[in-house]
Amino acid sequence: MAQAMKIVCVGGGPAGLYFALLMKKQNPAHDITVYERNRADDTFGWGVVFSDRTLENFADADPESKAEIIASFAHWEDIDVYFKDRMIRSGGHGFSGIRRQRLLEILQNRAAELGVALAFETEVDTLERFADADLIVACDGLNSKIRSDHAHAFRPQIDVRTNKFVWLGTRQRLDAFTFVFKQTEWGWFQAHAYRFDEDTSTFIIETRQDTWEKAGIDKMSQQDGVAFCERLFADHLGGNPLMSNARHLRGNAIWINFPRVSNETWIKDNVVLMGDAAHTAHFSIGSGTKLAMEDAISLARHFAHEPDAPMREVLLAYEAERKLEGIKIQSAARNSTEWFENVGRYANFEPEQFAYSLLTRSQRVSHGNLPLRDRG
Ligand SMILES: Cc1cc2nc3c(=O)[nH]c(=O)nc-3n(C[C@H](O)[C@H](O)[C@H](O)COP(=O)(O)OP(=O)(O)OC[C@H]3O[C@@H](n4cnc5c(N)ncnc54)[C@H](O)[C@@H]3O)c2cc1C
């Protein structure tokens, strides 16, 4: 594939933008367009997190955007667990947070600077208009239309999980990754919260569907549901409100059940899945953006390393590499998801035991690894 290609990326999220810029950097003669239904500065979502290790991959792929991403980071080492009126702090976890919108802005600017065409406010309904493209990357997110239009080929499996969660923000400045567990008359509610810039934190609230219904949130307006959460987590908000930036979603549609997505195959002719369209990993292990951007690195690298290979071979090599990584992360994410779906099981634990169980839930942090991170 040494020759210049016409490449279409459907979806201007982290996967599409990063892949486009990496390919354009590799060969400025490629004709690359990213189609995105939203405006460039639409702000759905709050912050995303990366582990220190993820950043090393970004450095090799594109040091320029990595430097900008790092300059926008909020960094923290500690995880605070609030359970039964106690706070247990565990150190040495090394994570960084960035505003999702800032990350997109960095990638948009870098892609434009390299000569990628960015078509905002452009909905892609059908791939027919791209009949002359050499490669179409379906990086159209969790609810990928391309994946469902071609479900017979990709054969997606979508496992919709039982908990309800909502992605909110707050001006409360948290200085550690914070988990708060609240027992109510209806059941457990938990918050996963972290600061991602000078003065804003992501505040995700999660609960079992039956608890959510018993508490009556299913019948509340969006505003009342958010106010309910504000009251519940008031002692962690320092008087700051909880904010929703998904007001385009009606009523309770801001509360969703996480869909675990996987696909039998990621390739249909010259169309290939990438990012959340290909796989999702539960937000509790904070790996969705990392996986999406690492997919982009992998496919771009396969094109660079096998310049004369037929397209299908390159796509198959990418699929094999990234499917394996996806399975590993999804397996850790499955343990983590199920832990949060069954918090009640651990309710009789002492706070130290509870925090230990939480920190080792995905089995990526082991008994031996915890004291290496934090001797105390
Ligand atoms: C509550 C929550 C918390 C999260 N926290 C984290 C975290 O801490 N760390 C982390 O790494 N990840 C996190 N994620 C996951 C992360 O948001 C995604 O995994 C990541 O954005 C995937 O990138 P993507 O480019 O594949 O898809 P997306 O970011 O979803 O981008 C897809 C894009 O395609 C566009 N699009 C879709 N269909 C069309 C169409 N037909 N025409 C044109 N455009 C279209 C969409 O508008 C969107 O911009 C979280 C997700 C949720 C829900």
The ligand as an SDF file (V2000), in Angstrom:
LIG
                    3D

 53 58  0  0  0  0  0  0  0  0999 V2000
  -19.5590    7.6440   31.3000 C   0  0  0  0  0  0  0  0  0  0  0  0
  -18.3810    7.3890   30.4290 C   0  0  0  0  0  0  0  0  0  0  0  0
  -17.1310    7.6270   30.9440 C   0  0  0  0  0  0  0  0  0  0  0  0
  -16.0150    7.3820   30.1780 C   0  0  0  0  0  0  0  0  0  0  0  0
  -14.8070    7.5820   30.7420 N   0  0  0  0  0  0  0  0  0  0  0  0
  -13.7150    7.3020   30.0460 C   0  0  0  0  0  0  0  0  0  0  0  0
  -12.4370    7.4660   30.6010 C   0  0  0  0  0  0  0  0  0  0  0  0
  -12.2880    7.8990   31.7270 O   0  0  0  0  0  0  0  0  0  0  0  0
  -11.3520    7.1560   29.8690 N   0  0  0  0  0  0  0  0  0  0  0  0
  -11.4860    6.6800   28.6140 C   0  0  0  0  0  0  0  0  0  0  0  0
  -10.4650    6.4160   28.0100 O   0  0  0  0  0  0  0  0  0  0  0  0
  -12.6910    6.5200   28.0390 N   0  0  0  0  0  0  0  0  0  0  0  0
  -13.7950    6.8150   28.7160 C   0  0  0  0  0  0  0  0  0  0  0  0
  -15.0250    6.6350   28.1480 N   0  0  0  0  0  0  0  0  0  0  0  0
  -15.1320    6.0420   26.8250 C   0  0  0  0  0  0  0  0  0  0  0  0
  -14.8270    6.9940   25.7170 C   0  0  0  0  0  0  0  0  0  0  0  0
  -15.6900    8.0900   25.7380 O   0  0  0  0  0  0  0  0  0  0  0  0
  -14.9220    6.2490   24.3800 C   0  0  0  0  0  0  0  0  0  0  0  0
  -14.4660    4.9430   24.5660 O   0  0  0  0  0  0  0  0  0  0  0  0
  -14.0870    6.9040   23.3140 C   0  0  0  0  0  0  0  0  0  0  0  0
  -14.5380    8.2040   23.1050 O   0  0  0  0  0  0  0  0  0  0  0  0
  -14.1420    6.1070   22.0040 C   0  0  0  0  0  0  0  0  0  0  0  0
  -13.6580    6.8520   20.9400 O   0  0  0  0  0  0  0  0  0  0  0  0
  -14.2470    6.6600   19.4720 P   0  0  0  0  0  0  0  0  0  0  0  0
  -13.5130    7.6300   18.6140 O   0  0  0  0  0  0  0  0  0  0  0  0
  -14.2260    5.2280   19.1150 O   0  0  0  0  0  0  0  0  0  0  0  0
  -15.7760    7.0280   19.5810 O   0  0  0  0  0  0  0  0  0  0  0  0
  -16.4890    8.3860   19.9770 P   0  0  0  0  0  0  0  0  0  0  0  0
  -15.6390    9.2130   20.8740 O   0  0  0  0  0  0  0  0  0  0  0  0
  -17.8460    8.0170   20.4600 O   0  0  0  0  0  0  0  0  0  0  0  0
  -16.6080    9.1490   18.5860 O   0  0  0  0  0  0  0  0  0  0  0  0
  -17.4850    8.7440   17.5570 C   0  0  0  0  0  0  0  0  0  0  0  0
  -17.8670    9.9780   16.7780 C   0  0  0  0  0  0  0  0  0  0  0  0
  -18.6070    9.5970   15.6270 O   0  0  0  0  0  0  0  0  0  0  0  0
  -19.6150   10.5540   15.4030 C   0  0  0  0  0  0  0  0  0  0  0  0
  -20.6480    9.8950   14.5960 N   0  0  0  0  0  0  0  0  0  0  0  0
  -21.3730    8.8120   14.9350 C   0  0  0  0  0  0  0  0  0  0  0  0
  -22.1940    8.4480   13.9350 N   0  0  0  0  0  0  0  0  0  0  0  0
  -21.9810    9.3160   12.9300 C   0  0  0  0  0  0  0  0  0  0  0  0
  -22.5250    9.4680   11.6230 C   0  0  0  0  0  0  0  0  0  0  0  0
  -23.4470    8.6270   11.1560 N   0  0  0  0  0  0  0  0  0  0  0  0
  -22.0800   10.4840   10.8400 N   0  0  0  0  0  0  0  0  0  0  0  0
  -21.1310   11.3280   11.3070 C   0  0  0  0  0  0  0  0  0  0  0  0
  -20.5860   11.2330   12.5380 N   0  0  0  0  0  0  0  0  0  0  0  0
  -20.9960   10.2420   13.3360 C   0  0  0  0  0  0  0  0  0  0  0  0
  -20.0690   10.9450   16.8090 C   0  0  0  0  0  0  0  0  0  0  0  0
  -20.6890   12.2120   16.8120 O   0  0  0  0  0  0  0  0  0  0  0  0
  -18.7470   10.9380   17.5710 C   0  0  0  0  0  0  0  0  0  0  0  0
  -18.1450   12.2010   17.5970 O   0  0  0  0  0  0  0  0  0  0  0  0
  -16.1510    6.8960   28.8550 C   0  0  0  0  0  0  0  0  0  0  0  0
  -17.4180    6.6910   28.3020 C   0  0  0  0  0  0  0  0  0  0  0  0
  -18.5290    6.9200   29.0790 C   0  0  0  0  0  0  0  0  0  0  0  0
  -19.8790    6.6890   28.4740 C   0  0  0  0  0  0  0  0  0  0  0  0
  1  2  1  0
  2  3  1  0
  2 52  2  0
  3  4  2  0
  4  5  1  0
  4 50  1  0
  5  6  2  0
  6  7  1  0
  6 13  1  0
  7  8  2  0
  7  9  1  0
  9 10  1  0
 10 11  2  0
 10 12  1  0
 12 13  2  0
 13 14  1  0
 14 15  1  0
 14 50  1  0
 15 16  1  0
 16 17  1  0
 16 18  1  0
 18 19  1  0
 18 20  1  0
 20 21  1  0
 20 22  1  0
 22 23  1  0
 23 24  1  0
 24 25  2  0
 24 26  1  0
 24 27  1  0
 27 28  1  0
 28 29  2  0
 28 30  1  0
 28 31  1  0
 31 32  1  0
 32 33  1  0
 33 34  1  0
 33 48  1  0
 34 35  1  0
 35 36  1  0
 35 46  1  0
 36 37  1  0
 36 45  1  0
 37 38  2  0
 38 39  1  0
 39 40  1  0
 39 45  2  0
 40 41  1  0
 40 42  2  0
 42 43  1  0
 43 44  2  0
 44 45  1  0
 46 47  1  0
 46 48  1  0
 48 49  1  0
 50 51  2  0
 51 52  1  0
 52 53  1  0
M  END
$$$$
